[in-house]
Amino acid sequence: ALNGERLIFNINSLSNNIPVPPRYRNRVHPVKFSRGYKYEDEYTIHLPQNFEIEALPTGTNTESKFGHYNYSVHKNEDNTMTYKRSFFIKEGEYNKDEYDDFRDFFREASLQDNAKVVLIRK
């Protein structure tokens, strides 16, 4: 989105697909993943010539018993930036009492997927 002299966008606008599980006040069943899975992405983003980076996310590394989520973003010398992301869910069955922690893990990953980059006109 262009806002005056600034261009603002999600760092992960191409594969932003982490669903936050619904809230259940009285969950009855455990959470089960018959197969674990992993998503890995790496993008090179070419910046417009008349813009420079004003704000760049710092990246994150989140570990939990359910898996991990991490991303990094680096500004390169050639007016590009590189974004790398990994989201891994472990195979397993988790007690219904752990559901809130499970949901929090997905919510944090989804929140990080929506981190913003701010460019400003030179």
C-alpha positions as CSV (number, residue, x, y, z in Angstrom):
1,A,0.0,0.0,0.0
2,L,1.3,3.4,-0.9
3,N,0.8,5.9,1.9
4,G,2.2,9.3,1.0
5,E,5.9,8.9,0.6
6,R,5.9,5.4,2.1
7,L,5.3,2.0,0.5
8,I,4.2,-0.7,3.1
9,F,3.8,-4.4,2.4
10,N,3.8,-7.8,4.1
11,I,7.2,-9.5,4.0
12,N,5.5,-12.8,3.2
13,S,2.7,-11.8,0.8
14,L,3.2,-14.8,-1.4
15,S,2.7,-17.8,0.9
16,N,1.0,-16.3,3.9
17,N,-1.1,-19.4,4.6
18,I,-0.9,-20.3,8.3
19,P,-4.4,-20.8,9.6
20,V,-5.0,-20.0,13.3
21,P,-7.1,-22.8,14.7
22,P,-10.4,-21.9,16.2
23,R,-10.9,-21.3,19.9
24,Y,-12.6,-24.1,21.9
25,R,-13.5,-23.4,25.5
26,N,-14.1,-27.0,26.3
27,R,-12.0,-29.0,23.9
28,V,-12.9,-32.7,24.1
29,H,-10.4,-34.4,21.7
30,P,-6.6,-34.3,21.3
31,V,-4.9,-32.7,18.4
32,K,-3.3,-35.3,16.0
33,F,-1.0,-34.9,13.1
34,S,-0.6,-38.2,11.3
35,R,2.2,-36.7,9.2
36,G,4.4,-33.8,10.0
37,Y,5.0,-31.2,7.4
38,K,7.4,-28.5,6.5
39,Y,7.1,-25.3,4.3
40,E,10.2,-23.6,3.2
41,D,10.3,-20.4,1.2
42,E,13.1,-18.1,-0.1
43,Y,12.3,-15.0,-2.1
44,T,14.5,-12.2,-3.5
45,I,12.5,-9.0,-3.6
46,H,13.7,-6.3,-6.0
47,L,13.1,-2.8,-4.5
48,P,11.9,0.1,-6.6
49,Q,14.8,2.3,-7.7
50,N,13.3,5.4,-6.1
51,F,12.7,3.8,-2.7
52,E,14.9,2.8,0.2
53,I,14.2,0.7,3.3
54,E,12.9,2.7,6.3
55,A,11.9,-0.3,8.4
56,L,12.7,-4.0,8.1
57,P,11.4,-6.8,10.3
58,T,14.2,-8.4,12.4
59,G,13.1,-12.0,11.9
60,T,12.2,-14.6,14.5
61,N,12.9,-18.1,15.6
62,T,10.0,-19.7,17.5
63,E,10.4,-23.3,18.9
64,S,7.7,-25.3,20.6
65,K,6.9,-29.0,21.2
66,F,4.6,-28.8,18.1
67,G,7.3,-27.6,15.7
68,H,9.2,-24.5,14.8
69,Y,8.7,-21.3,12.8
70,N,11.5,-19.0,11.7
71,Y,12.3,-16.4,9.2
72,S,15.0,-13.9,8.3
73,V,15.2,-11.0,6.0
74,H,18.4,-9.3,4.8
75,K,19.1,-6.2,2.7
76,N,21.5,-6.9,-0.2
77,E,23.9,-4.5,-1.9
78,D,22.1,-4.7,-5.3
79,N,18.9,-3.0,-4.2
80,T,17.2,-6.3,-3.3
81,M,16.3,-8.1,-0.1
82,T,16.3,-11.8,0.7
83,Y,13.5,-13.4,2.7
84,K,13.8,-17.0,4.1
85,R,11.1,-18.8,6.0
86,S,10.6,-22.2,7.5
87,F,7.4,-23.6,9.2
88,F,7.6,-27.1,10.5
89,I,4.9,-29.1,12.3
90,K,5.9,-32.3,14.1
91,E,3.9,-35.6,13.7
92,G,2.2,-36.5,16.9
93,E,-0.8,-36.5,19.1
94,Y,-1.2,-33.8,21.7
95,N,-3.4,-33.8,24.7
96,K,-6.5,-31.6,24.6
97,D,-5.1,-29.7,27.6
98,E,-2.3,-28.5,25.3
99,Y,-4.7,-27.0,22.7
100,D,-4.3,-23.4,23.9
101,D,-0.5,-23.7,23.5
102,F,-0.9,-25.3,20.1
103,R,-3.2,-22.5,19.0
104,D,-0.8,-19.8,20.4
105,F,2.1,-21.4,18.4
106,F,0.0,-21.1,15.2
107,R,-1.1,-17.6,16.1
108,E,2.5,-16.4,16.6
109,A,3.6,-17.9,13.3
110,S,0.6,-16.2,11.5
111,L,1.4,-12.9,13.2
112,Q,5.1,-13.1,12.0
113,D,4.0,-14.0,8.5
114,N,2.3,-10.6,8.5
115,A,5.3,-8.5,9.5
116,K,5.6,-5.3,7.5
117,V,8.4,-3.8,5.4
118,V,8.3,0.0,5.0
119,L,10.0,1.7,2.1
120,I,10.3,5.5,1.8
121,R,10.7,7.5,-1.4
122,K,14.3,8.8,-1.8
